[in-house]
C-alpha cells in the first residue's frame, strides 16, 4: 500500500465511523464528516494533508511515478 491509497482508506473509514457515531449517539458527529471532506478538498489543491505526513513517518512510500508501474 502507498501513501495515496492509505489516505483514501483513512478518509473512508473516518466518514463511515462518523456516520455510525451519528446514528447511535449524536448528530454532532457529522462535524467529523465535514472535517474529513474539507481536508480532502484542501489536499486536492495543496497535495498535502496531515494523514500523508503520518503515513510517511510510519515508513509508507509514495506511489511510483511513471506509466505502467
N, CA, C and O atoms as CSV, one atom per row, in Angstrom:
chain,resi,resn,atom,element,x,y,z
A,1,UNK,N,N,0.846,-1.172,0.000
A,1,UNK,CA,C,0.000,0.000,0.000
A,1,UNK,C,C,0.892,1.236,0.000
A,1,UNK,O,O,1.956,1.246,0.619
A,2,UNK,N,N,0.447,2.274,-0.699
A,2,UNK,CA,C,1.213,3.512,-0.729
A,2,UNK,C,C,0.451,4.615,0.009
A,2,UNK,O,O,-0.677,4.412,0.459
A,3,UNK,N,N,1.079,5.771,0.122
A,3,UNK,CA,C,0.523,6.881,0.887
A,3,UNK,C,C,-0.836,7.310,0.331
A,3,UNK,O,O,-1.770,7.546,1.097
A,4,UNK,N,N,-0.952,7.411,-0.980
A,4,UNK,CA,C,-2.194,7.884,-1.580
A,4,UNK,C,C,-3.359,6.946,-1.271
A,4,UNK,O,O,-4.460,7.401,-0.960
A,5,UNK,N,N,-3.120,5.660,-1.357
A,5,UNK,CA,C,-4.168,4.692,-1.035
A,5,UNK,C,C,-4.468,4.698,0.459
A,5,UNK,O,O,-5.617,4.524,0.864
A,6,UNK,N,N,-3.453,4.895,1.265
A,6,UNK,CA,C,-3.646,4.970,2.713
A,6,UNK,C,C,-4.512,6.153,3.112
A,6,UNK,O,O,-5.357,6.037,4.000
A,7,UNK,N,N,-4.307,7.289,2.459
A,7,UNK,CA,C,-5.119,8.472,2.753
A,7,UNK,C,C,-6.575,8.211,2.402
A,7,UNK,O,O,-7.473,8.563,3.167
A,8,UNK,N,N,-6.812,7.595,1.251
A,8,UNK,CA,C,-8.191,7.279,0.865
A,8,UNK,C,C,-8.822,6.275,1.833
A,8,UNK,O,O,-10.006,6.379,2.155
A,9,UNK,N,N,-8.037,5.314,2.289
A,9,UNK,CA,C,-8.533,4.336,3.248
A,9,UNK,C,C,-8.916,5.010,4.565
A,9,UNK,O,O,-9.996,4.762,5.101
A,10,UNK,N,N,-8.041,5.852,5.077
A,10,UNK,CA,C,-8.311,6.554,6.329
A,10,UNK,C,C,-9.543,7.445,6.191
A,10,UNK,O,O,-10.399,7.462,7.075
A,11,UNK,N,N,-9.637,8.184,5.088
A,11,UNK,CA,C,-10.788,9.068,4.881
A,11,UNK,C,C,-12.088,8.276,4.831
A,11,UNK,O,O,-13.079,8.676,5.444
A,12,UNK,N,N,-12.096,7.171,4.117
A,12,UNK,CA,C,-13.293,6.347,4.031
A,12,UNK,C,C,-13.709,5.784,5.375
A,12,UNK,O,O,-14.893,5.779,5.714
A,13,UNK,N,N,-12.746,5.313,6.134
A,13,UNK,CA,C,-13.040,4.771,7.463
A,13,UNK,C,C,-13.587,5.866,8.372
A,13,UNK,O,O,-14.544,5.638,9.112
A,14,UNK,N,N,-12.988,7.050,8.320
A,14,UNK,CA,C,-13.442,8.152,9.171
A,14,UNK,C,C,-14.862,8.585,8.827
A,14,UNK,O,O,-15.656,8.865,9.725
A,15,UNK,N,N,-15.192,8.645,7.539
A,15,UNK,CA,C,-16.550,9.019,7.130
A,15,UNK,C,C,-17.552,7.971,7.612
A,15,UNK,O,O,-18.584,8.321,8.185
A,16,UNK,N,N,-17.261,6.706,7.388
A,16,UNK,CA,C,-18.176,5.651,7.833
A,16,UNK,C,C,-18.302,5.624,9.358
A,16,UNK,O,O,-19.398,5.436,9.888
A,17,UNK,N,N,-17.194,5.809,10.055
A,17,UNK,CA,C,-17.226,5.854,11.519
A,17,UNK,C,C,-18.091,7.010,12.009
A,17,UNK,O,O,-18.883,6.844,12.936
A,18,UNK,N,N,-17.942,8.177,11.390
A,18,UNK,CA,C,-18.736,9.326,11.826
A,18,UNK,C,C,-20.225,9.097,11.566
A,18,UNK,O,O,-21.061,9.545,12.350
A,19,UNK,N,N,-20.564,8.411,10.486
A,19,UNK,CA,C,-21.969,8.109,10.225
A,19,UNK,C,C,-22.532,7.140,11.258
A,19,UNK,O,O,-23.672,7.300,11.693
A,20,UNK,N,N,-21.759,6.149,11.652
A,20,UNK,CA,C,-22.198,5.210,12.689
A,20,UNK,C,C,-22.369,5.944,14.021
A,20,UNK,O,O,-23.363,5.745,14.720
A,21,UNK,N,N,-21.401,6.788,14.367
A,21,UNK,CA,C,-21.497,7.543,15.618
A,21,UNK,C,C,-22.682,8.501,15.604
A,21,UNK,O,O,-23.326,8.711,16.632
A,22,UNK,N,N,-22.974,9.084,14.433
A,22,UNK,CA,C,-24.131,9.962,14.309
A,22,UNK,C,C,-25.422,9.178,14.528
A,22,UNK,O,O,-26.327,9.645,15.219
A,23,UNK,N,N,-25.503,8.012,13.950
A,23,UNK,CA,C,-26.714,7.193,14.065
A,23,UNK,C,C,-26.979,6.782,15.511
A,23,UNK,O,O,-28.120,6.831,15.970
A,24,UNK,N,N,-25.935,6.379,16.226
A,24,UNK,CA,C,-26.122,5.835,17.556
A,24,UNK,C,C,-26.005,6.852,18.689
A,24,UNK,O,O,-26.531,6.607,19.775
A,25,UNK,N,N,-25.332,7.987,18.472
A,25,UNK,CA,C,-25.083,8.895,19.591
A,25,UNK,C,C,-25.595,10.314,19.369
A,25,UNK,O,O,-26.505,10.753,20.073
A,26,UNK,N,N,-25.037,11.031,18.419
A,26,UNK,CA,C,-25.389,12.440,18.277
A,26,UNK,C,C,-25.122,12.923,16.861
A,26,UNK,O,O,-24.175,12.485,16.208
A,27,UNK,N,N,-25.971,13.834,16.398
A,27,UNK,CA,C,-25.784,14.420,15.066
A,27,UNK,C,C,-24.537,15.303,15.011
A,27,UNK,O,O,-24.080,15.660,13.926
A,28,UNK,N,N,-23.999,15.648,16.146
A,28,UNK,CA,C,-22.778,16.471,16.177
A,28,UNK,C,C,-21.587,15.747,15.542
A,28,UNK,O,O,-20.620,16.393,15.137
A,29,UNK,N,N,-21.646,14.424,15.451
A,29,UNK,CA,C,-20.561,13.669,14.820
A,29,UNK,C,C,-20.458,13.948,13.332
A,29,UNK,O,O,-19.453,13.607,12.710
A,30,UNK,N,N,-21.482,14.565,12.748
A,30,UNK,CA,C,-21.404,14.923,11.329
A,30,UNK,C,C,-20.322,15.980,11.089
A,30,UNK,O,O,-19.851,16.148,9.964
A,31,UNK,N,N,-19.934,16.686,12.145
A,31,UNK,CA,C,-18.821,17.635,12.007
A,31,UNK,C,C,-17.534,16.910,11.639
A,31,UNK,O,O,-16.692,17.476,10.942
A,32,UNK,N,N,-17.363,15.679,12.090
A,32,UNK,CA,C,-16.193,14.883,11.705
A,32,UNK,C,C,-16.230,14.599,10.204
A,32,UNK,O,O,-15.200,14.672,9.534
A,33,UNK,N,N,-17.399,14.279,9.679
A,33,UNK,CA,C,-17.546,14.069,8.243
A,33,UNK,C,C,-17.190,15.333,7.480
A,33,UNK,O,O,-16.495,15.280,6.465
A,34,UNK,N,N,-17.669,16.475,7.972
A,34,UNK,CA,C,-17.362,17.752,7.321
A,34,UNK,C,C,-15.863,18.040,7.365
A,34,UNK,O,O,-15.302,18.523,6.381
A,35,UNK,N,N,-15.213,17.754,8.480
A,35,UNK,CA,C,-13.777,17.973,8.611
A,35,UNK,C,C,-13.003,17.119,7.613
A,35,UNK,O,O,-12.069,17.600,6.972
A,36,UNK,N,N,-13.390,15.863,7.484
A,36,UNK,CA,C,-12.722,14.977,6.531
A,36,UNK,C,C,-12.910,15.497,5.111
A,36,UNK,O,O,-11.963,15.503,4.325
A,37,UNK,N,N,-14.114,15.930,4.777
A,37,UNK,CA,C,-14.387,16.464,3.439
A,37,UNK,C,C,-13.580,17.703,3.133
A,37,UNK,O,O,-13.018,17.826,2.045
A,38,UNK,N,N,-13.515,18.628,4.080
A,38,UNK,CA,C,-12.732,19.852,3.882
A,38,UNK,C,C,-11.252,19.526,3.763
A,38,UNK,O,O,-10.547,20.125,2.950
A,39,UNK,N,N,-10.783,18.592,4.557
A,39,UNK,CA,C,-9.377,18.189,4.495
A,39,UNK,C,C,-9.050,17.576,3.135
A,39,UNK,O,O,-7.996,17.863,2.568
A,40,UNK,N,N,-9.940,16.735,2.605
A,40,UNK,CA,C,-9.718,16.146,1.283
A,40,UNK,C,C,-9.749,17.219,0.197
A,40,UNK,O,O,-8.972,17.165,-0.756
A,41,UNK,N,N,-10.640,18.186,0.341
A,41,UNK,CA,C,-10.734,19.267,-0.630
A,41,UNK,C,C,-9.453,20.100,-0.661
A,41,UNK,O,O,-8.922,20.386,-1.734
A,42,UNK,N,N,-8.958,20.489,0.513
A,42,UNK,CA,C,-7.728,21.285,0.526
A,42,UNK,C,C,-6.537,20.463,0.056
A,42,UNK,O,O,-5.617,21.012,-0.551
A,43,UNK,N,N,-6.532,19.168,0.320
A,43,UNK,CA,C,-5.399,18.351,-0.129
A,43,UNK,C,C,-5.384,18.194,-1.646
A,43,UNK,O,O,-4.330,17.950,-2.235
A,44,UNK,N,N,-6.544,18.332,-2.279
A,44,UNK,CA,C,-6.589,18.279,-3.744
A,44,UNK,C,C,-5.848,19.459,-4.355
A,44,UNK,O,O,-5.283,19.345,-5.443
A,45,UNK,N,N,-5.848,20.592,-3.658
A,45,UNK,CA,C,-5.184,21.791,-4.170
A,45,UNK,C,C,-3.737,21.915,-3.705
A,45,UNK,O,O,-2.901,22.457,-4.428
A,46,UNK,N,N,-3.430,21.415,-2.501
A,46,UNK,CA,C,-2.089,21.591,-1.941
A,46,UNK,C,C,-1.230,20.337,-2.029
A,46,UNK,O,O,-0.014,20.409,-1.851
A,47,UNK,N,N,-1.855,19.172,-2.304
A,47,UNK,CA,C,-1.170,17.885,-2.320
A,47,UNK,C,C,-0.516,17.580,-0.974
A,47,UNK,O,O,0.555,16.975,-0.917
A,48,UNK,N,N,-1.174,18.007,0.113
A,48,UNK,CA,C,-0.694,17.721,1.461
A,48,UNK,C,C,-1.878,17.616,2.408
A,48,UNK,O,O,-2.825,18.397,2.315
A,49,UNK,N,N,-1.825,16.665,3.305
A,49,UNK,CA,C,-2.771,16.584,4.409
A,49,UNK,C,C,-2.048,15.906,5.574
A,49,UNK,O,O,-1.056,15.210,5.360
A,50,UNK,N,N,-2.530,16.099,6.794
A,50,UNK,CA,C,-1.842,15.512,7.953
A,50,UNK,C,C,-1.666,13.997,7.852
A,50,UNK,O,O,-0.651,13.460,8.296
A,51,UNK,N,N,-2.639,13.314,7.275
A,51,UNK,CA,C,-2.538,11.852,7.160
A,51,UNK,C,C,-1.340,11.449,6.305
A,51,UNK,O,O,-0.694,10.438,6.580
A,52,UNK,N,N,-1.043,12.231,5.272
A,52,UNK,CA,C,0.113,11.909,4.422
A,52,UNK,C,C,1.407,11.967,5.228
A,52,UNK,O,O,2.264,11.092,5.104
A,53,UNK,N,N,1.541,12.993,6.043
A,53,UNK,CA,C,2.752,13.122,6.872
A,53,UNK,C,C,2.871,11.972,7.863
A,53,UNK,O,O,3.960,11.443,8.084
A,54,UNK,N,N,1.755,11.591,8.454
A,54,UNK,CA,C,1.762,10.483,9.422
A,54,UNK,C,C,2.129,9.175,8.743
A,54,UNK,O,O,2.946,8.412,9.259
A,55,UNK,N,N,1.529,8.913,7.585
A,55,UNK,CA,C,1.822,7.665,6.874
A,55,UNK,C,C,3.271,7.622,6.400
A,55,UNK,O,O,3.906,6.569,6.461
A,56,UNK,N,N,3.798,8.736,5.935
A,56,UNK,CA,C,5.216,8.774,5.528
A,56,UNK,C,C,6.124,8.544,6.719
A,56,UNK,O,O,7.134,7.851,6.598
A,57,UNK,N,N,5.780,9.118,7.881
A,57,UNK,CA,C,6.584,8.914,9.084
A,57,UNK,C,C,6.561,7.462,9.532
A,57,UNK,O,O,7.506,6.987,10.162
A,58,UNK,N,N,5.475,6.753,9.206
A,58,UNK,CA,C,5.375,5.330,9.537
A,58,UNK,C,C,6.123,4.458,8.535
A,58,UNK,O,O,6.188,3.240,8.699
A,59,UNK,N,N,6.698,5.085,7.482
A,59,UNK,CA,C,7.503,4.338,6.536
A,59,UNK,C,C,6.806,3.966,5.249
A,59,UNK,O,O,7.360,3.221,4.440
A,60,UNK,N,N,5.606,4.466,5.040
A,60,UNK,CA,C,4.880,4.147,3.817
A,60,UNK,C,C,5.440,4.995,2.667
A,60,UNK,O,O,5.767,6.167,2.852
A,61,UNK,N,N,5.544,4.399,1.500
A,61,UNK,CA,C,6.105,5.076,0.336
A,61,UNK,C,C,5.022,5.741,-0.495
A,61,UNK,O,O,3.853,5.357,-0.443
A,62,UNK,N,N,5.433,6.755,-1.269
A,62,UNK,CA,C,4.533,7.384,-2.230
A,62,UNK,C,C,4.324,6.441,-3.403
A,62,UNK,O,O,5.088,5.497,-3.604
A,63,UNK,N,N,3.282,6.711,-4.170
A,63,UNK,CA,C,3.008,5.916,-5.368
A,63,UNK,C,C,4.143,6.102,-6.359
A,63,UNK,O,O,4.694,7.197,-6.478
A,64,UNK,N,N,4.493,5.050,-7.064
A,64,UNK,CA,C,5.548,5.132,-8.073
A,64,UNK,C,C,5.083,5.985,-9.251
A,64,UNK,O,O,3.946,5.860,-9.706
A,65,UNK,N,N,5.948,6.829,-9.726
A,65,UNK,CA,C,5.618,7.673,-10.872
A,65,UNK,C,C,5.974,6.947,-12.168
A,65,UNK,O,O,6.910,6.149,-12.219
A,66,UNK,N,N,5.223,7.239,-13.183
A,66,UNK,CA,C,5.519,6.643,-14.473
A,66,UNK,C,C,4.404,5.761,-14.976
A,66,UNK,O,O,3.563,5.298,-14.206
A,67,UNK,N,N,4.405,5.534,-16.269
A,67,UNK,CA,C,3.369,4.725,-16.899
A,67,UNK,C,C,3.715,3.257,-16.750
A,67,UNK,O,O,4.867,2.865,-16.938
A,68,UNK,N,N,2.730,2.449,-16.416
A,68,UNK,CA,C,2.933,1.011,-16.356
A,68,UNK,C,C,3.520,0.498,-15.068
A,68,UNK,O,O,3.903,-0.670,-14.994
A,69,UNK,N,N,3.604,1.313,-14.068
A,69,UNK,CA,C,4.148,0.844,-12.776
A,69,UNK,C,C,3.051,0.511,-11.826
A,69,UNK,O,O,3.315,0.102,-10.696
